[in-house]
Structures are given as C-alpha cells and as structure tokens.
Amino acid sequence: MSTRNAPIVGDSFQVGYRFQRYWDTPMANAFFFGELGAGFFFVSLLLGFVPGMAVGILITCILKTYFHISHMGVPGKAWRAIVRPDRSWISRGLLAIIVWSSFGTLHVLNLWLGLEATLGFGPVVAGLIKLVAAVAALVVMTYQGFAMSHSTAISLWSSGLMPVSRLVYSLTAGPQLTLVF
C-alpha cells in the first residue's frame, strides 16, 4: 500500500484507513442540508433577498429533518432528541432550528405581507425578530461542529476548529446558492 496519499487514522496518527460505522450517508446529508439552508438564509438576510430566506428555511426544515429521521432506527422516538439541552449539542441544535425557523418565518412573512402594519408591532419588534432569527441561524450553522468536536472516537474531529469549519462551510455555501438564485 502506498502511504503517500493515505489519510491519518486514529489517535496515534498512523497511516491507513478506518471505517466509520455510526454516521452514514443520511446523516451526512442532514449535516449538508442543515448548514446549506442556514447559510443561504443568513446571506439572504444580509442582502435582503426574501425568496432566499424562505428557501433557506425550507431546505433545513424539510431536507435536514427528512435525512435525520431516515438515519434514526426508531423515528417515533425522535422527540427525545430535544429533552437534554443542558448536556447535548444535538438538543441545542434542535432548539436553535425551532427558534430559527419560527422567527425566520415571522421575518419573511413580515417582509412579504407587511405584518408590522397588520399586527401593529413597531420597527423595534420587527428588528428583534430579525436579530433572533440571525443569531439562531448562526447557532444552526455551528452546532454540528460542536457535536462533532465532542466525538473523541475520530481524532481529526476532536478539535475546536470543527465549529469554525462548519461556520465557514455555511458562509461559503450560502453565497454560492444565492448566486444561483
């Protein structure tokens, strides 16, 4: 076996391969679509591109949810993912997705339908809704990196750079999808 281009494996940094059995293709797709949708929403929010905000929310809410549920052995127990936000980045991420999709949807509806005038809340409340949506989108972009960095079984993931890399990925994918639209 040629060791020239082989990846680093394990804690000992030996050259070779090790099969990862726990997170398969649906989980990788869930990671991809979660970060893609949040990045697309965030960049669209900064640019004032309302259709991009709506599509970003839909990408994450529909595709990320679908792939997470398809990865789970018993989808009926999926609700239990939210019960330990004090201990689990998965729970915190799920809460962030709920907050982001709720406040992001309110912000999009406000921009499209003028809820600010219809419901009688002022620009301060509209700005607060936008701020909460933006902060929650940033959490969605980074929480998977925090979850992965706590995985000591894969030494290259066990790094403080994982959340940063996930954020950079989201902020790279967001503008790319914005350019497509």
Salt bridges, closest charged atoms under 4 A:
ASP24 OD1 - HIS71 ND1 2.77
GLU35 OE1 - ARG166 NH2 2.85
ASP86 OD2 - ARG87 NE 3.90
